[in-house]
Amino acid sequence: MQIDKISETERQILYLMLMNGRVSVAELAKTVGCPAHVAQHAIKKFRDNRLLSRRVAVNPYNLGYIGCHFLIGLSGEEHSKREEVAEFLARYPQITAILEIGGEYDFFLSMITRSRGELARINQEISEKMGHLLIKRHIGLPVRHAVFGAKLLTSRTDLYTECIYDISGEPMSPPLILDDVDHQLLRALTSAEAESSASLARSLGVPASTIDYRMKRLESQGIICGDMRELNGNLLGLTHYLMLVVFKGMPEEQHAKFYNFSKFHQNITHFTVEVGPWDYMLGVAVRSTNDLANLLRQIREVFGANVSSITPIPLLNTRKVKDWG
């Protein structure tokens, strides 16, 4: 199914469902301005084509966890061992995402750890077990992260929204302690199978009222920061990239301008401020290489001499995505 085979109304509905997994048929119809049966038909169409899967946004930083991103590259003669490396990395529950990428790197990793000591230990273990295979390893520490979704689905900028992961704030004091039910619920919510409170209650063996109460509490405490869906963009003919952007000597107001530029640019799906070899890591979705070239040109035109480098990295395959271990 190509994106141009979906009507404008259906694309608007798809974007709204992508950013708010709990939006009702009535809300969809009202927002888009279509009859309820049209919205219901679109939802069935998306489900039949497996365009969406559940992706509840869990923010571990409010619990005092530390996040980091790795870009790693294998030596030329070791490319045949990608599968071995991916399987080894997937064993770590702290590694929440493993993406196979192109260009000068081979893998993107997202890691959540309880402490800097745990991060150092895992980094050391990877070095000891896989160091002979790696020739590049760059680490970025996320400071602020926002999800905008696939805005190219719709030209209606009034529908654009965002999901913010609060990374830079201080952990709760006293620290929030999760019990076994909370952990089981978060693991279930971040799996594609969790679609309703009733199904969650059955799988966890607790009343549905307990599920609803726990979810509301976790949301009020900022642990659940969004109930979204994950878009299978490949089925729509979309190509995804990571984009590393480095600025030089840019004043604070220009950084705010770059955030707003990203928030309203159709092709930018994610925005992360990082401390490391790059200043920003963007998620990008395009229909063609021309779209990618236009985005690169627009960034340079708007921000000019402040831009030091822009590195687009194609996403080839998703090996693991699990927001809560």
C-alpha positions in Angstrom: 0.0 0.0 0.0 1.5 3.3 -1.1 0.8 6.5 0.8 -0.8 8.1 -2.3 -3.3 5.2 -2.3 -4.8 6.5 1.0 -7.2 9.4 0.9 -6.4 12.7 2.6 -9.1 12.0 5.2 -7.7 8.5 5.9 -4.2 10.0 6.2 -5.4 12.5 8.8 -7.1 9.7 10.7 -3.9 7.7 10.6 -1.8 10.5 12.0 -4.3 11.2 14.8 -4.3 7.5 15.7 -0.5 7.4 15.5 -0.2 10.2 18.1 -3.1 9.2 20.4 -3.8 5.5 20.6 -7.0 6.0 22.7 -8.7 8.5 20.4 -12.3 7.4 19.8 -14.1 7.0 16.5 -16.4 9.9 17.4 -13.3 12.1 18.2 -11.7 11.1 14.9 -14.8 11.9 12.9 -15.3 15.3 14.5 -11.7 16.4 14.2 -11.3 15.3 10.6 -14.8 16.3 9.6 -16.1 13.0 8.3 -19.0 10.7 9.1 -18.3 8.1 11.9 -18.7 5.2 9.5 -15.8 6.6 7.3 -13.6 6.8 10.4 -14.6 3.3 11.4 -13.8 2.0 7.9 -10.4 3.7 7.9 -9.5 2.1 11.3 -10.4 -1.4 10.0 -8.4 -0.7 6.8 -5.3 0.2 8.9 -5.7 -2.9 11.1 -6.2 -5.2 8.2 -3.0 -3.9 6.6 -1.1 -3.9 9.9 -0.1 -0.3 9.5 -0.1 0.4 13.3 1.1 -1.4 16.4 0.9 -0.2 20.0 3.7 2.0 21.3 3.0 3.4 24.7 5.7 6.0 25.5 7.3 5.2 28.9 9.6 7.9 30.4 12.1 6.1 32.7 14.0 9.3 33.4 11.5 10.3 36.0 12.5 7.2 37.9 16.2 8.3 37.9 17.3 6.1 35.0 20.1 7.3 32.6 19.8 7.1 28.9 22.4 7.0 26.1 22.7 6.4 22.4 25.4 4.4 20.7 26.4 4.4 17.1 28.8 1.5 16.4 30.5 0.4 13.2 32.1 -3.0 12.4 35.4 -3.4 10.6 35.1 -4.1 6.9 36.0 -7.8 7.2 33.6 -8.3 10.0 30.4 -7.2 8.3 29.4 -10.9 7.9 29.1 -11.0 11.7 26.3 -8.5 12.0 23.9 -11.2 13.1 26.2 -12.4 15.8 26.7 -8.8 17.1 22.9 -8.1 17.0 22.1 -11.3 18.9 24.7 -10.5 21.6 23.4 -7.0 22.1 19.8 -8.1 22.2 20.5 -10.1 25.4 20.8 -7.0 27.4 17.4 -5.8 28.8 19.0 -2.4 29.3 19.4 -2.0 25.5 15.9 -0.9 24.5 16.4 -0.4 20.8 18.7 -2.0 18.2 18.5 -0.6 14.7 20.5 -1.8 11.8 21.8 1.2 9.8 23.8 2.1 6.7 26.6 4.4 5.9 29.7 4.5 8.1 27.9 2.8 11.0 26.2 -0.6 11.4 24.0 -0.3 14.5 22.2 2.4 16.5 21.6 1.4 20.1 19.4 3.0 22.7 20.2 2.1 26.3 18.6 2.8 29.7 20.5 2.1 32.8 20.0 2.6 36.5 23.3 4.3 37.1 26.5 5.5 35.4 28.2 2.5 37.0 25.8 0.1 35.2 26.4 1.9 32.0 30.2 1.6 32.4 29.9 -2.1 33.2 27.8 -2.8 30.1 30.1 -0.7 28.0 33.1 -2.7 29.3 31.4 -6.0 28.7 30.6 -5.1 25.1 34.3 -4.0 24.6 35.6 -7.3 26.1 33.2 -9.6 24.1 32.9 -7.6 20.8 35.7 -5.0 20.9 37.7 -6.9 18.2 34.8 -6.5 15.8 34.2 -2.8 16.3 36.1 0.1 14.7 33.8 2.9 15.6 31.7 3.6 18.7 30.3 7.0 19.4 28.1 7.8 22.4 25.5 10.6 22.8 23.6 11.5 26.0 20.0 12.6 25.3 18.9 15.8 27.0 15.5 16.4 25.5 13.4 14.1 23.3 10.2 14.8 21.4 8.2 12.6 19.1 6.2 14.4 16.3 5.1 11.4 14.3 4.8 11.0 10.6 3.6 14.5 9.8 3.9 13.9 6.1 0.6 12.0 6.4 -1.3 15.3 6.5 -0.9 18.9 5.3 -3.1 20.1 8.2 -0.6 21.7 10.6 -3.3 22.2 13.1 -3.3 18.5 13.7 0.4 18.4 14.5 1.2 17.4 18.1 4.1 16.2 20.1 5.0 13.7 22.9 7.8 15.0 25.2 10.1 12.8 27.2 11.4 14.9 30.1 15.0 13.9 30.4 16.7 17.0 31.9 14.5 17.3 35.0 15.4 16.0 38.4 14.2 12.5 39.4 11.2 12.5 41.8 12.0 13.0 45.4 11.5 10.8 47.2 12.1 8.4 44.3 9.0 6.6 43.0 9.1 2.9 43.6 7.3 0.6 41.2 6.0 -2.8 42.4 5.7 -6.0 40.4 2.3 -5.1 39.0 3.6 -1.7 37.7 6.6 -3.4 36.0 4.3 -6.1 34.4 1.9 -3.4 33.2 4.7 -1.3 31.7 6.1 -4.4 30.0 2.7 -5.3 28.6 1.9 -1.7 27.5 5.1 -1.5 25.5 4.3 -4.7 23.6 2.3 -4.7 20.4 -0.3 -7.2 21.8 -1.7 -4.9 24.5 -4.8 -3.3 23.0 -7.3 -2.8 25.8 -7.6 -2.7 29.6 -9.6 -5.9 29.5 -6.9 -7.8 27.6 -4.3 -6.5 29.9 -6.3 -7.5 32.9 -6.6 -11.1 31.6 -2.9 -11.4 30.8 -1.8 -10.0 34.2 -4.5 -11.7 36.2 -5.8 -8.5 37.9 -9.1 -6.7 37.6 -9.6 -4.2 34.8 -10.2 -1.5 37.4 -6.7 -2.1 38.7 -5.3 -1.6 35.2 -7.2 1.7 34.7 -6.1 3.0 38.2 -2.5 2.1 37.6 -2.3 3.6 34.2 -3.8 6.9 35.4 -1.4 7.0 38.3 1.6 6.3 36.1 0.4 9.0 33.7 0.0 11.6 36.5 3.5 10.8 37.7 5.0 11.3 34.2 6.1 7.7 33.8 3.6 7.1 30.9 4.0 10.2 28.8 2.0 9.1 25.7 -0.3 6.3 24.4 0.7 6.3 20.8 1.0 3.8 17.9 4.0 2.8 15.9 3.6 3.3 12.1 5.0 0.6 9.8 6.1 3.2 7.3 7.7 0.7 5.0 4.3 -0.5 4.0 3.5 3.0 2.9 6.7 3.3 0.8 8.4 5.5 3.3 12.2 5.5 3.9 13.5 6.3 7.4 16.7 8.0 8.4 18.6 9.2 11.5 20.1 12.6 11.0 23.0 13.9 13.1 23.3 17.7 13.1 26.2 19.6 14.5 26.0 23.4 15.0 28.8 25.8 15.8 28.5 28.8 18.1 24.7 29.1 17.7 22.9 31.4 20.1 20.1 30.0 22.3 17.3 31.6 20.3 18.5 29.8 17.2 18.3 26.5 19.0 14.6 27.3 19.9 14.1 28.2 16.2 15.6 24.8 15.2 13.1 23.0 17.5 10.2 24.9 15.9 11.6 24.2 12.4 11.7 20.5 13.2 8.3 20.5 14.9 6.5 21.8 11.8 8.6 20.2 9.1 6.7 17.4 7.4 9.6 15.0 7.2 11.0 15.3 10.8 9.4 12.7 13.1 11.7 12.8 16.2 13.8 15.4 17.8 16.6 14.8 20.4 19.0 17.3 21.9 22.2 15.4 22.7 25.5 15.9 24.5 28.2 14.2 22.5 29.8 14.2 19.0 26.5 15.7 17.6 24.1 18.4 18.9 20.9 16.9 17.6 19.6 13.5 16.4 16.6 13.7 14.2 14.2 11.0 13.0 13.3 11.5 9.4 10.7 9.9 7.1 10.7 10.6 3.4 9.0 9.4 0.2 12.0 9.8 -2.0 15.7 10.9 -2.0 14.5 14.2 -3.4 12.6 14.8 -0.1 15.8 14.1 1.8 17.8 16.4 -0.3 15.2 19.2 0.1 15.3 18.8 3.9 19.1 19.1 3.9 18.9 22.1 1.7 16.3 23.8 3.8 18.3 23.3 7.1 21.3 24.9 5.5 19.3 27.7 4.0 17.5 28.6 7.3 20.5 28.1 9.6 23.3 28.9 7.2 26.8 29.4 8.7 25.6 28.0 12.1 25.5 24.5 10.6 28.8 22.6 10.9 27.7 19.2 9.5 24.6 17.2 8.7 24.9 13.4 8.4 21.9 11.4 7.2 22.0 7.7 8.2 19.5 5.3 6.5 17.6 2.9 8.8 17.8 -0.6 7.2 16.2 -2.9 9.8 14.7 -2.9 13.3 16.3 -5.7 15.4 14.7 -4.7 18.7 12.4 -2.0 20.1 11.4 -2.5 23.7 10.8 0.6 25.9 10.6 -1.3 29.2 12.6 -4.4 29.9 
